[in-house]
């Protein structure tokens, strides 16, 4: 019986212990006087000059590049364009075998005809008091559903062909005639060729990304045209970094000066940030972990005191935030380092111990 009691008691003890989840305590220790010291880490602030240009590299691409597909699935009957072909807006590029889709339209039309006949028959009976109002209403609903099914079938028939959404060049043929195309599967890639279509896609680290705004100027140099400088303006700045490269994508719309460009050309860029409130001479970069109690552009940071054992809570003005850093434009003019790890546990009376 003793062993049986222990056998039932053990799961109860395990469940009880697992149910208690203690909140993590701040990293702390006591000094020689018994005062509590919170272990923290510090990071130097990074100053930068907002007046200098920013170098970057990337590739030339078309702003209006589309991957074209069918709305419905089916067998590809004909593709009318090959890679390199120039096409005009509205031009027929590909279509499916319409046997099945046309049959669906015809079937839907038959459904409408039958629903109309049934409704007329019941309406006559209703006038002779041989049918109920509910029967008339039910068959009216059946007719409405048949009409909607017919609209869906006609819509699918309309989008069982691909037409060029804009003028351009077919840069990729992704399927061939006779293949089974799934709904939404790209069949052709179309690139626009208008004079304002060309952009340079660049990758920038966060310390450069925060200095830029849409509309900032750029000089672009292409290996294909040695000695030529193409002017441009930033049209788009990605709000998040590419998870593969860790860089932020920046698009610069180019002035082509009548030159013939092509996707994939290598581009070297010089970007010129304008003087803004976020680009002052006293602006610094700090890790985003150091920022606390943010409210819009205003926040606070903790910095070590002069004795290295106390802390100061300083109000700051944020110019820009990225996934990893904050650009501080006011408040850290005479500060060399900020506290990162351990800052959530601090107040202005806290004692700290700086660790590596």
HUFENPE-V497043 format. One record per residue. NEAR is the number of other C-alpha atoms within 12 Angstrom. Layout:
near = [NEAR:NEAR]
This chain:
near = [7:8:9:9:11:12:13:14:14:14:13:14:14:13:13:12:12:11:10:10:9:8:6:8:12:18:22:23:20:15:15:8:9:10:16:22:29:32:33:34:27:31:27:21:31:24:25:25:21:30:21:19:22:31:23:31:30:30:31:34:31:33:28:25:27:27:26:34:34:33:26:31:28:30:27:32:24:26:29:27:32:24:23:18:24:23:27:22:20:15:23:24:38:34:39:38:26:26:17:19:29:22:18:22:27:24:22:26:25:19:25:27:20:21:25:24:19:23:27:21:20:25:24:18:17:18:14:12:13:14:20:17:19:14:22:27:19:19:26:25:19:23:27:22:20:26:26:19:23:27:22:24:28:24:20:27:29:21:26:36:36:38:31:32:26:29:26:32:33:34:29:23:26:24:30:24:23:16:20:21:31:19:21:18:22:24:40:38:34:40:36:33:34:27:21:24:29:39:43:46:37:38:34:32:29:33:33:37:44:40:41:44:31:24:20:29:28:38:31:43:31:30:21:22:20:13:12:18:23:33:27:30:33:34:27:25:32:28:20:24:21:19:10:10:14:19:28:30:33:40:41:47:35:38:28:30:16:13:19:19:32:29:30:19:24:25:37:32:38:31:38:32:30:25:19:20:24:32:33:25:22:26:35:38:46:40:31:30:28:37:36:33:23:19:13:14:23:24:28:35:43:43:45:37:25:13:13:23:24:26:33:28:29:29:24:34:32:36:31:35:32:30:25:23:28:40:45:45:35:30:28:33:22:16:31:22:30:41:43:32:30:34:36:26:26:33:24:21:19:28:33:39:31:30:20:11]
